[in-house]
């Protein structure tokens, strides 16, 4: 963490020395989709805002607005694009109805591990493709990867899930492409912000929900209502968050200021992943004391889910050229990455 802060500080010093000191100051309002007390998911937004002010010597100041305080969580993209706010911080998969290819940059069922996704994003052309995907659908934003966490759980349920038939008729909150998979299995899938899920479970508005990793789900209190927690999070092996910046605001920033945003978000991506990986094991171990039953999805059921996922991905690719292009790029990278991944890492039981 000290090294990352030092790197961001160096970027700030370079920014000042290359002209940001005499550039127009940037004053951005930034609504966020997640409370900043949520580790790895919301916390990077607050860290980036503080770091940008410090490292820029006050040239860049970002004011964070907690969910719903300025803009509803699901309206962040449109508000930033329209210039109603200068920036926003969100999980961009919420906008799959407006930009079909966007979930590929947010969470992919049976997709890459978080460090593999960052490899593709930074070195495989992902960052550039993301800008093109937004522009192709008419959105005036610059998107910067600014946080990532590891797998979510596969959800919280009142009763165990033992086969795909158990999803039929289930009222469940499920996000992104994973939601499309469950719809194919007959589930009634709905979307709502994280802050509304506890009450929805308690009142029976939904039967089950997924949201995030154990360190976050514990804060939201799902275990107080339902006791079956399913693993692995097949639908979101990585969850990526982004800082969206209005295109006009981004264009008027100096190259030095842009470099500082880039450096701060890259540091926040590392910090967010580290925070989740540090906290999840202890939280998950403590769930048993709270009466939570942590169940593993049987291998044969995972294989069935993968088969349905493949159908969904092919359908989405056939409907949108950007989806097809991005999906093919990710799969091309995975072909060679799997060679490395299958050989390089020591089994966890050793």
C-alpha positions in Angstrom: 0.0 0.0 0.0 2.8 2.4 0.8 4.5 1.6 -2.5 1.2 2.3 -4.4 0.7 5.6 -2.6 4.3 6.6 -3.3 3.8 5.8 -7.0 0.6 7.9 -7.1 2.4 10.6 -5.3 5.3 10.6 -7.8 2.7 10.9 -10.6 1.3 13.9 -8.8 4.7 15.5 -8.5 5.3 14.9 -12.2 1.9 16.4 -13.0 2.8 19.6 -11.2 6.2 19.8 -12.8 4.7 19.4 -16.3 2.1 22.1 -16.1 -0.8 21.0 -14.0 0.1 23.7 -11.5 -1.0 26.4 -14.0 -3.8 24.3 -15.6 -7.4 24.8 -14.8 -8.4 23.1 -11.5 -10.8 20.2 -11.8 -13.7 20.1 -9.4 -15.7 17.0 -9.9 -18.9 15.7 -8.2 -18.8 11.9 -8.2 -21.9 9.9 -7.1 -21.1 6.2 -6.4 -23.1 3.1 -6.7 -21.8 1.5 -3.6 -21.4 2.7 0.0 -17.8 3.6 0.6 -17.7 1.4 3.7 -18.0 -1.7 1.5 -14.5 -3.2 1.3 -13.0 -3.5 -2.2 -16.3 -2.5 -3.8 -17.0 1.0 -2.5 -13.8 1.8 -0.6 -11.6 2.4 -3.8 -13.8 5.4 -4.8 -13.1 7.2 -1.5 -9.4 6.4 -1.7 -9.1 7.7 -5.3 -10.9 10.9 -4.4 -8.6 11.6 -1.4 -5.5 10.5 -3.3 -6.2 12.7 -6.3 -6.5 15.8 -4.1 -3.4 15.0 -2.2 -1.2 14.0 -5.1 -2.3 16.9 -7.3 -1.7 19.5 -4.7 -5.4 20.4 -4.9 -5.5 20.7 -8.7 -8.0 17.9 -8.8 -10.7 17.7 -6.2 -13.4 15.0 -6.3 -16.4 15.1 -4.0 -17.9 11.7 -3.4 -21.7 11.3 -2.9 -22.9 8.1 -1.3 -25.5 6.0 -3.2 -28.7 7.9 -3.9 -27.6 11.2 -2.3 -27.1 12.9 -5.7 -27.9 10.4 -8.5 -29.7 7.0 -8.2 -27.1 4.2 -8.5 -28.6 2.9 -11.8 -28.6 6.4 -13.4 -24.9 7.1 -13.0 -23.8 6.4 -16.7 -26.5 8.6 -18.2 -25.9 11.4 -15.7 -22.2 11.5 -16.4 -22.7 11.3 -20.2 -25.3 14.1 -20.0 -22.9 16.3 -18.0 -25.2 16.5 -15.0 -22.3 15.3 -12.9 -18.6 15.3 -13.9 -17.8 11.8 -12.8 -19.3 8.6 -11.3 -18.1 5.4 -9.8 -20.1 2.2 -10.5 -20.3 -1.4 -11.6 -21.0 -0.8 -15.3 -22.8 -4.1 -15.8 -25.9 -2.4 -14.5 -26.2 -0.8 -18.0 -26.4 -3.9 -20.1 -29.8 -2.9 -21.3 -28.3 0.3 -22.9 -24.9 -1.1 -23.9 -25.1 -4.9 -24.5 -21.3 -5.5 -24.5 -20.7 -3.7 -21.2 -21.1 -6.8 -18.9 -18.0 -8.3 -20.5 -16.0 -5.5 -18.8 -17.9 -6.0 -15.5 -18.3 -9.7 -14.7 -18.5 -12.7 -17.0 -20.0 -16.0 -16.0 -17.3 -18.7 -15.8 -14.9 -15.9 -16.8 -11.4 -14.8 -15.9 -9.9 -14.6 -12.5 -9.4 -11.0 -11.5 -5.7 -10.8 -12.2 -6.3 -12.5 -15.6 -8.9 -9.9 -16.4 -6.6 -7.0 -15.6 -3.9 -8.6 -17.8 -6.4 -8.6 -20.8 -7.7 -5.1 -19.9 -4.3 -3.4 -19.6 -2.3 -5.4 -22.2 -4.9 -7.0 -24.5 -6.7 -3.9 -25.7 -9.6 -4.0 -23.2 -9.2 -0.4 -22.1 -9.4 0.9 -25.7 -12.3 -1.4 -26.6 -14.3 -0.1 -23.6 -14.0 3.5 -24.9 -15.1 2.4 -28.3 -18.1 0.4 -26.9 -19.4 3.4 -25.1 -18.9 5.7 -28.1 -20.6 3.3 -30.4 -23.8 3.5 -28.3 -23.6 7.4 -28.1 -22.3 7.8 -24.6 -20.0 10.7 -23.9 -17.8 9.2 -21.2 -14.2 8.2 -20.5 -14.1 5.0 -18.5 -11.2 4.1 -16.2 -10.8 0.7 -14.5 -10.7 1.8 -10.9 -11.4 -1.3 -8.7 -11.7 -5.1 -8.9 -12.6 -7.8 -6.5 -12.5 -11.6 -6.6 -15.5 -14.0 -6.9 -18.8 -13.3 -5.4 -20.8 -16.0 -3.7 -23.4 -17.7 -5.9 -26.1 -16.2 -3.6 -28.1 -16.5 -0.4 -31.1 -18.8 -0.3 -33.8 -20.0 2.2 -33.5 -23.6 0.9 -30.5 -25.4 -0.6 -30.0 -25.4 -4.3 -29.3 -29.0 -5.4 -30.2 -28.9 -9.1 -31.0 -26.5 -11.9 -34.7 -27.3 -11.4 -34.5 -25.5 -8.1 -34.1 -22.2 -9.9 -37.5 -22.6 -11.7 -39.9 -20.0 -10.4 -37.4 -18.6 -7.9 -37.7 -14.8 -7.3 -34.1 -13.8 -7.2 -32.0 -10.7 -7.4 -29.2 -11.5 -9.8 -27.0 -9.2 -11.9 -25.5 -9.1 -15.4 -25.1 -12.0 -17.7 -25.6 -14.4 -14.9 -29.1 -13.1 -14.5 -29.8 -14.0 -18.2 -28.6 -17.6 -17.5 -31.0 -17.9 -14.5 -33.8 -16.5 -16.6 -33.2 -19.3 -19.1 -33.6 -21.7 -16.2 -37.0 -20.3 -15.3 -36.1 -18.0 -12.5 -37.8 -14.6 -12.1 -34.8 -12.3 -12.0 -35.0 -8.8 -10.7 -32.4 -6.0 -10.2 -32.2 -3.7 -7.3 -29.4 -1.8 -5.5 -27.6 -3.4 -2.6 -29.1 -1.2 0.0 -32.6 -2.5 -0.7 -31.8 -6.2 -0.6 -32.1 -6.9 3.1 -35.6 -5.5 3.3 -36.6 -7.3 0.1 -35.5 -10.6 1.5 -37.1 -9.9 4.9 -40.5 -9.0 3.3 -40.4 -11.9 0.8 -40.3 -9.6 -2.2 -37.5 -11.8 -3.4 -36.7 -15.4 -2.3 -33.0 -15.2 -2.8 -30.2 -12.8 -3.7 -26.6 -12.5 -4.8 -24.7 -9.3 -4.2 -21.0 -9.7 -3.5 -18.2 -11.4 -1.6 -18.5 -12.5 2.1 -16.8 -9.4 3.5 -19.5 -7.3 1.9 -22.5 -9.6 2.3 -21.8 -9.8 6.0 -22.1 -6.0 6.3 -25.5 -6.1 4.5 -26.7 -8.8 6.9 -28.1 -11.4 4.5 -27.2 -14.1 7.0 -29.7 -12.8 9.4 -32.6 -13.6 7.0 -31.5 -16.7 5.0 -29.0 -19.3 5.9 -27.9 -21.1 2.8 -24.9 -19.4 1.1 -23.8 -21.0 -2.2 -20.3 -21.3 -3.8 -18.5 -20.9 -6.1 -19.6 -17.6 -7.6 -19.7 -19.0 -11.2 -21.5 -15.9 -12.5 -18.9 -13.4 -11.3 -15.3 -14.7 -10.9 -14.2 -11.0 -11.1 -16.2 -7.9 -10.4 -14.8 -4.7 -11.9 -15.7 -1.1 -11.0 -15.0 1.9 -13.1 -14.6 5.7 -12.7 -16.7 7.2 -15.5 -15.8 10.8 -16.4 -17.8 13.1 -18.7 -16.0 13.3 -22.1 -15.8 17.1 -22.1 -14.4 17.1 -18.6 -11.8 14.5 -19.6 -10.8 16.4 -22.7 -10.2 19.7 -20.9 -7.9 17.9 -18.4 -4.2 18.2 -19.1 -2.1 15.2 -20.0 -0.6 15.4 -16.6 -4.0 15.4 -14.8 -5.1 12.5 -17.0 -2.0 10.6 -16.0 -2.7 11.2 -12.4 -6.3 9.8 -12.7 -4.8 6.8 -14.5 -2.2 6.2 -11.8 -4.6 6.6 -8.9 -7.2 4.3 -10.4 -4.6 1.6 -11.2 -3.4 1.8 -7.6 -7.0 1.6 -6.4 -7.6 -1.5 -8.5 -4.7 -3.2 -6.7 -5.8 -2.0 -3.3 -9.4 -3.1 -3.8 -8.4 -6.6 -4.8 -6.0 -6.9 -1.9 -8.6 -5.7 0.6 -11.1 -8.4 -0.4 -8.6 -11.2 -0.5 -7.4 -10.2 3.0 -10.8 -10.1 4.6 -12.9 -12.8 2.9 -11.4 -15.9 4.5 -11.9 -14.7 8.1 -15.5 -13.7 7.4 -16.4 -16.9 5.7 -14.9 -18.9 8.5 -17.1 -17.0 11.0 -20.3 -17.6 9.1 -20.6 -21.2 10.6 -20.9 -19.7 14.1 -23.8 -17.7 12.8 -25.7 -20.7 11.6 -24.9 -20.2 7.9 -24.7 -23.3 5.8 -22.0 -22.8 3.1 -22.7 -25.2 0.2 -20.6 -26.0 -2.8 -22.4 -26.4 -6.2 -21.7 -30.0 -7.4 -19.4 -30.4 -10.3 -22.2 -31.8 -12.5 -24.4 -28.8 -11.8 -21.6 -26.4 -12.6 -21.1 -28.2 -15.9 -24.8 -27.7 -16.7 -24.6 -24.0 -15.7 -21.6 -23.7 -18.0 -23.5 -25.2 -20.9 -26.4 -22.7 -20.4 -23.9 -19.9 -20.1 -22.4 -20.8 -23.4 -25.8 -20.6 -25.1 -26.4 -17.2 -23.6 -23.0 -15.8 -24.7 -23.6 -17.0 -28.3 -27.0 -15.4 -28.3 -25.7 -12.1 -27.1 -22.8 -12.2 -29.5 -25.2 -12.8 -32.4 -27.2 -9.7 -31.5 -24.4 -7.1 -31.0 -21.2 -6.6 -33.0 -19.4 -5.0 -30.1 -20.3 -7.9 -27.8 -19.0 -10.4 -30.4 -15.7 -8.5 -30.9 -14.9 -8.1 -27.2 -16.0 -11.7 -26.4 -13.8 -13.1 -29.1 -10.8 -11.0 -27.9 -11.2 -12.3 -24.3 -11.5 -15.9 -25.5 -8.4 -15.5 -27.7 -6.4 -14.3 -24.7 -7.8 -17.2 -22.5 -6.6 -19.8 -25.0 -3.0 -19.0 -24.1 -3.6 -17.9 -20.5 -5.0 -21.3 -19.6 -1.7 -22.9 -20.5 0.0 -20.7 -17.9 -2.8 -20.9 -15.3 -3.1 -24.7 -15.4 0.6 -25.2 -14.8 2.0 -22.3 -12.8 0.0 -22.3 -9.5 0.5 -24.7 -6.6 -2.8 -26.4 -5.6 -4.5 -24.7 -2.6 -4.5 -27.8 -0.5 -0.7 -27.8 -0.5 
